[in-house]
Amino acid sequence: MPPDAPLDVHRPPADLRDRIALGFVKLVKAAADAFFGRRYGHRAVVLETIAAVPGMVGATLQHLRALRRMQGDRGWIRTLLEEAENERMHLMTFIHVAQPTQFERLLVVLAQAFFYNLYFFVYLASPKTAHRITGYLEEEAVHSYTEYLARVDGGACTNVAAPGIAIEYWALPADARLREVIVAVRDDEIRHREVNHAYADTLTRSSASGPE
């Protein structure tokens, strides 16, 4: 987690593109709430397959942009690739916590195909909007994992043993439980939230001074 980063915050939209980004994320949240309810483990499995898309798309297009312009990438490519890999590890972890059903596996395929293509074209048209979408998605992820943690602490969800893959990836104690995993994942999401909102702000300033 970035130093002093607030746990649960919301970035108010500053312009039309921000409002479009927020509106899209609200639709995604409504769909997730309607389908998964309080099944947070299954929710994590499906949504983390989508959450790993923005980093990969952004890294690819920033890479091509740097090649076209024959200039540096300001460190964005590595950061976005690390974000994509981190989200993939979230998925690999929660597969051990909540085994996805065959229908959920089909849902993953359909949702990923839709979201990848949508996000790709949004990023082509407006990288600033794309990063703001990711920032808002991460805000919702932080909120969702906070609710998941509360249900574990309250006994509504069993505090099972942490999967071995999570213990190794986050260097958790050998006797770590699900609670420690959720905290580690939430810290990752807070970092992604801060980074993507910062990238969107940077692109806003760039647009104000000239073409993106």
N, C-alpha and C positions, 0 to 999 in steps of 0.2 A: 504494500500500500504506500502511495506517496506520503512523505512526511506531512502531518497535520491535515490530510485529506478528510473532509467530512464524510460520515458514513452514508447518509441518505439525503441527497440534495437534488434539486431540480434546476436546470438552466432555463430561465424564461426565454422564449423565442424572441429574437431581436428584429426579424424581418419576415417577409413572405416565405422564403425558402426554409427558414427555421420552423415556421408554422406548418408547412407541408410535411417536413420531416417528423415533427411531433405528432401530427395527425395520422401519419402512416404507422408510427409506433403504437399509438393508441389502438388502432385497428388490430395490429398484431397481438397486443396484450388482451384485447377483448376476445379474440379468437382462442388464445391460449387458456384464458380463464374459463371460457365456455366448454372447451374440450377436456381440459385436465382437472379443473377444480382445484382441490387440495392435494392431488397426487404429484407432489413436488419432485419425487425421484424420476417419474416417467416424463414429467414436464421438462426436467433438465436434460434427459437423454435426447429428446426431439429438438429442443431449442438450441442445445449446444452444437448440433450438426449444422444449424443455420448460423449460429454466432461465429463459427470458424470461417465463414465465407468472406466477410468484409475485409479482413486482414490480407487474405490471399489476393482478392481482386485489387485492393488498393496497392499492394506491393507490386503486382504485375504491371499495372498501369503507370505507377510511379517509375518503375524500371524502364518501361518503354519511353516515357517522357524524358528521363535522364539521357537515354541513348539518342533520341531525336535532337535534343538540345545540346548534346555533348557537354553536359555539366553535371555537377554533383547533385545528390538527392537529399542533402541535409540530414542524412541518417534515417530517413523515413522508411526506406525499403526494409532494412533489417528490423526496425521496430514493428512494422506491420506483419512481417513474416513470423516474428516471435509471438505476436498476438494470435495469429492463426494457429500456430503450433500449440500455444497455451490453451486455446479454446478446444482444440482437438483432444488434449489431455484431460480436460474437464469431461468430455464425452466418454473417453475410455475409462475414466473413473466411475462415472455414474451408471455405465452399463453393468458394472459389478454390484451396484446398489439396487437398481431396478431393471430387471430384464425386460426389454421392449417386446411388445406383442407383435405378431405378424402385421396387424393393421398399422401399428405405429411405425414399423419399418417401411411400409408402403407410404405412409404419410411423410416420412423423412425424405424419401426419393422425390415425391411430388413437391414438397415444400422447398427442398433444396434447389430443384430445377427451376422453379418459379423465382425464388429469391436471388439465386446467382445471376440469372439473366437480367432481372430488374435492377439489381444493385450495380451490375456492370455498366448498364446504359445510364443509370443515374450518375455514376462516377465519371463516365465520359462527358456527360453534359455539365455536371457541376460537382467537382470533388468536395467543395465546401458543404453542399447539401448531403452528400454521401457520408462524410465524417460526422455531420450533425445527427444523421439517422443513427449511426453507430453509437454516438454519445448517448442519445436518448434510449436506445436499446439496452445499453449498459446500465443506465439509471434504473430501468425496470428490472434488470438482472439482479442488481444490488438489493432492490426492494424484495424481489421474490426469494432470494437466498436468506434475507433477514427473516421473512415469514417462515421459511423452512426451518431455520435455526430455532425460532420460537416454538414451533411444533415439536421439535426434538427435545428442547428443554422442558416443554410442558408434558411430555410423555405421549403425545398423539402420534408421533413417529418414533419407531424403535431406533435407539442409538447403537446401531450395529457396529461391529469392528470395521475399521478403515480398510479398504482394499489394499493389497500389497503394492499395486501400481501407484496409489496415492502416497503411501508411506515413502516409497522411493523417490517419487517426483518432488514432493514438497519437503523431504527430509523430516518427516514426522516421527515421533517416538514409536517404537515397535508396538506399543499397546494403544495407539491412537484409535479413536472412535469416529463415527460419522460426524459428530459435532466439530471436531478439529478439521475435517475435510471441508465442511461447509464454510467454516471461517476462512480457510486458505483460498478457496474458490472465490468467495466474496471479496477478499482482498485483491485478487487478480482483476475482478470485474471493476472494482473501484479504480484501479490503475488504468484499465482500458477506457473507462469513462472519462477520466481526466485527460488522457492523451488525445482521444478523439475530439473532445470539445476544444482542446488547445489547438489541434490541427485545423479545425473548422474556423476558429478565431484567426489563426494565421492566414488562412486563405481569404477570409473576409477583408483583412487589412491589405492583402495583395491585390484584391479586386478593386479596392478603393484607390490604389495607387497606379493601377494599370491592369492589363489582361492577366488572367491566371496562367 
